[in-house]
């Protein structure tokens, strides 16, 4: 069974990685495949409660491949870990068949409670480079998690999610309508600041014009008063 799973992993890499030239090259030179091979044996010991040996194997694998997979994690077959450096897969993680995981991905847990605390990925899930999936929830089949996304909630099948925190942007390949956000962004703040400056300049100009008008009006009144007094004296 282990040998069959290893061969399925090798075949998956050959089929889905355009850089792979032969299955022999994949088997001998691909660190993602090596990490999965080590994990298959570590998981076998873990299932039989030989936890020290299982953990020892997983740490050896981590040292040689820079990919850390806890021996308790349940991985399907046909998995592609592309490049793989920095990948971390937690103890209670479940990964379905034919999933693709890129470098820097974390399938991690939150909290310190025992039991299921890591995500469960369905079949044919793609997790982009640097993405983090944190918590005990399900990600449906055929989902795509964008690079550097942080997924904290469950996803239904056939969903594409992006962002921090990650949110669905496509379902079955169809883009979802964008929702207007009430959040004030830095761009909004800059625009408001420019508008305030314009209003301040306009107000300053109006105050100057009003002051000039009042001075002129006061001068006209004084002149009219003076002319009135002169007329009275003449009369």
C-alpha positions as CSV (number, residue, x, y, z in Angstrom):
1,X,0.0,0.0,0.0
2,X,2.8,2.4,0.9
3,X,4.7,1.6,-2.4
4,X,1.5,2.1,-4.3
5,X,0.9,5.6,-2.7
6,X,4.5,6.5,-3.4
7,X,4.1,5.6,-7.1
8,X,0.9,7.6,-7.3
9,X,2.7,10.6,-5.9
10,X,5.5,10.2,-8.4
11,X,3.0,9.9,-11.3
12,X,1.1,13.0,-10.1
13,X,4.2,15.1,-10.2
14,X,5.1,13.8,-13.6
15,X,1.6,14.7,-14.9
16,X,1.2,18.1,-13.3
17,X,4.7,19.5,-13.2
18,X,5.8,20.7,-16.7
19,X,9.4,20.7,-15.6
20,X,9.4,17.0,-14.8
21,X,11.1,15.0,-17.6
22,X,10.8,11.5,-16.3
23,X,9.4,9.5,-13.3
24,X,12.9,8.4,-12.4
25,X,14.0,12.0,-12.1
26,X,10.9,12.8,-10.0
27,X,11.6,9.8,-7.7
28,X,15.3,10.6,-7.2
29,X,15.5,14.4,-7.2
30,X,12.2,15.9,-6.1
31,X,12.2,16.9,-2.4
32,X,8.4,17.0,-2.3
33,X,8.2,13.4,-3.2
34,X,11.0,12.6,-0.7
35,X,9.0,14.3,2.1
36,X,5.9,12.3,1.2
37,X,7.9,9.0,1.1
38,X,9.3,9.7,4.5
39,X,5.9,10.6,5.8
40,X,4.3,7.4,4.5
41,X,6.6,5.3,6.7
42,X,6.4,7.7,9.6
43,X,2.6,7.6,9.5
44,X,2.7,3.7,9.4
45,X,4.6,3.8,12.7
46,X,2.3,6.5,14.1
47,X,-0.8,4.4,13.4
48,X,0.8,1.6,15.4
49,X,1.5,4.0,18.3
50,X,5.3,3.9,17.9
51,X,5.3,7.7,18.3
52,X,9.0,8.2,19.0
53,X,10.1,6.3,15.8
54,X,7.4,8.1,13.8
55,X,8.5,11.5,15.1
56,X,12.2,10.7,14.5
57,X,11.5,9.8,10.9
58,X,9.5,13.0,10.4
59,X,12.3,15.1,11.9
60,X,14.9,13.5,9.6
61,X,12.6,14.3,6.7
62,X,12.3,17.9,7.8
63,X,16.1,18.2,8.0
64,X,16.7,16.8,4.5
65,X,13.7,18.4,2.7
66,X,12.8,21.5,4.6
67,X,9.2,20.2,4.6
68,X,7.6,19.4,8.0
69,X,4.8,16.9,8.0
70,X,3.6,15.6,11.3
71,X,3.4,11.8,11.3
72,X,-0.2,12.0,12.4
73,X,-1.3,13.8,9.3
74,X,-3.5,11.8,6.9
75,X,-2.5,12.4,3.3
76,X,-4.3,11.0,0.3
77,X,-2.5,9.8,-2.9
78,X,-1.4,11.7,-6.0
79,X,-0.3,14.7,-3.9
80,X,2.1,17.3,-5.5
81,X,4.2,19.4,-3.1
82,X,5.9,21.7,-5.6
83,X,9.3,23.1,-4.5
84,X,8.1,22.6,-0.9
85,X,10.5,24.6,1.2
86,X,8.8,25.9,4.3
87,X,5.6,23.7,4.0
88,X,4.2,22.8,7.4
89,X,1.4,20.2,7.9
90,X,0.0,19.7,11.3
91,X,-0.9,16.5,13.2
92,X,-4.7,16.3,12.7
93,X,-4.6,17.6,9.1
94,X,-6.4,15.6,6.4
95,X,-5.4,16.1,2.8
96,X,-7.5,14.5,0.0
97,X,-6.4,13.0,-3.3
98,X,-4.6,14.9,-6.1
99,X,-4.0,18.0,-4.1
100,X,-1.3,20.5,-5.0
101,X,0.6,22.4,-2.3
102,X,3.2,25.0,-3.1
103,X,6.1,26.3,-1.0
104,X,5.6,28.1,2.2
105,X,2.1,26.7,2.9
106,X,1.0,26.1,6.5
107,X,-1.9,23.8,7.3
108,X,-2.0,24.7,10.9
109,X,-4.1,24.7,14.0
110,X,-5.3,27.4,16.4
111,X,-5.7,27.0,20.2
112,X,-4.1,24.5,22.5
113,X,-7.0,22.0,22.9
114,X,-6.5,18.4,22.1
115,X,-8.3,16.7,19.3
116,X,-9.0,17.8,15.8
117,X,-7.5,21.3,15.4
118,X,-6.2,21.3,11.8
119,X,-8.0,21.7,8.5
120,X,-9.4,19.0,6.2
121,X,-8.8,19.5,2.5
122,X,-11.0,17.7,-0.1
123,X,-9.8,16.3,-3.3
124,X,-8.1,18.3,-6.1
125,X,-7.5,21.3,-3.8
126,X,-4.7,23.8,-4.8
127,X,-3.0,25.8,-2.1
128,X,-0.9,28.7,-3.5
129,X,2.6,29.7,-2.3
130,X,2.7,31.1,1.2
131,X,-1.0,30.5,2.0
132,X,-2.1,29.7,5.5
133,X,-5.1,27.5,6.4
134,X,-5.6,27.7,10.1
135,X,-8.2,25.9,12.2
136,X,-10.4,22.8,12.2
137,X,-12.7,23.1,9.3
138,X,-13.4,21.6,5.9
139,X,-12.2,22.9,2.5
140,X,-14.4,21.4,-0.3
141,X,-13.3,19.6,-3.4
142,X,-11.7,21.5,-6.3
143,X,-11.0,24.6,-4.3
144,X,-8.2,27.0,-5.0
145,X,-6.6,29.1,-2.2
146,X,-4.6,32.0,-3.7
147,X,-0.9,32.7,-2.8
148,X,-0.4,34.3,0.6
149,X,-4.1,34.0,1.5
150,X,-5.0,33.3,5.1
151,X,-8.1,31.0,5.3
152,X,-9.9,30.9,8.6
153,X,-13.3,29.6,7.6
154,X,-14.8,26.6,5.8
155,X,-15.1,26.7,2.0
156,X,-17.7,24.9,-0.1
157,X,-16.6,22.9,-3.2
158,X,-15.4,24.6,-6.4
159,X,-14.5,27.9,-4.7
160,X,-11.6,30.2,-5.3
161,X,-10.6,32.3,-2.3
162,X,-8.1,35.2,-1.9
163,X,-7.1,37.8,0.6
164,X,-6.4,38.2,4.3
165,X,-8.6,36.9,5.7
166,X,-9.5,34.8,2.6
167,X,-12.9,35.3,1.0
168,X,-14.5,33.6,-2.0
169,X,-14.2,35.5,-5.3
170,X,-15.3,32.7,-7.7
171,X,-17.7,29.7,-7.5
172,X,-17.5,27.2,-10.3
173,X,-15.2,29.6,-12.1
174,X,-17.8,32.4,-12.2
175,X,-16.7,35.6,-10.4
176,X,-18.9,36.8,-7.5
177,X,-20.3,40.3,-7.6
178,X,-18.2,42.7,-5.6
179,X,-19.6,44.1,-2.3
180,X,-19.2,47.7,-1.5
181,X,-17.0,48.2,1.5
182,X,-17.7,50.8,4.1
183,X,-14.2,50.7,5.4
184,X,-12.1,53.9,5.1
185,X,-8.9,53.1,3.3
186,X,-5.8,55.1,3.0
187,X,-6.8,56.2,-0.4
188,X,-10.1,57.5,1.0
189,X,-8.3,59.3,3.7
190,X,-5.9,61.0,1.2
191,X,-8.8,62.1,-0.9
192,X,-10.7,63.5,2.1
193,X,-7.5,65.3,3.2
194,X,-7.2,66.9,-0.2
195,X,-10.9,67.9,-0.2
196,X,-10.5,69.5,3.3
197,X,-7.5,71.5,2.0
198,X,-9.5,72.7,-1.0
199,X,-12.4,73.7,1.3
200,X,-10.0,75.6,3.6
201,X,-8.5,77.5,0.7
202,X,-12.0,78.4,-0.6
203,X,-13.1,79.5,2.9
204,X,-10.0,81.6,3.3
205,X,-10.6,83.4,-0.1
206,X,-14.3,84.0,0.9
207,X,-13.2,85.5,4.2
208,X,-10.7,87.8,2.5
209,X,-13.3,88.9,0.0
210,X,-15.8,89.5,2.8
211,X,-13.3,91.5,4.7
212,X,-12.5,93.6,1.7
213,X,-16.2,94.2,1.0
214,X,-16.8,95.3,4.6
215,X,-13.9,97.7,4.5
216,X,-15.2,99.1,1.3
217,X,-18.7,99.4,2.7
218,X,-17.4,101.1,5.8
219,X,-15.3,103.5,3.7
220,X,-18.3,104.3,1.5
221,X,-20.4,105.0,4.6
222,X,-17.7,107.2,6.1
223,X,-17.4,109.1,2.8
224,X,-21.2,109.6,2.6
225,X,-21.4,110.8,6.2
226,X,-18.6,113.3,5.5
227,X,-20.3,114.6,2.4
228,X,-23.5,114.9,4.4
229,X,-21.8,117.0,7.0
230,X,-20.3,119.2,4.3
231,X,-23.7,119.8,2.7
232,X,-25.1,120.7,6.1
233,X,-22.4,123.2,6.7
234,X,-22.9,124.8,3.2
235,X,-26.7,125.0,3.9
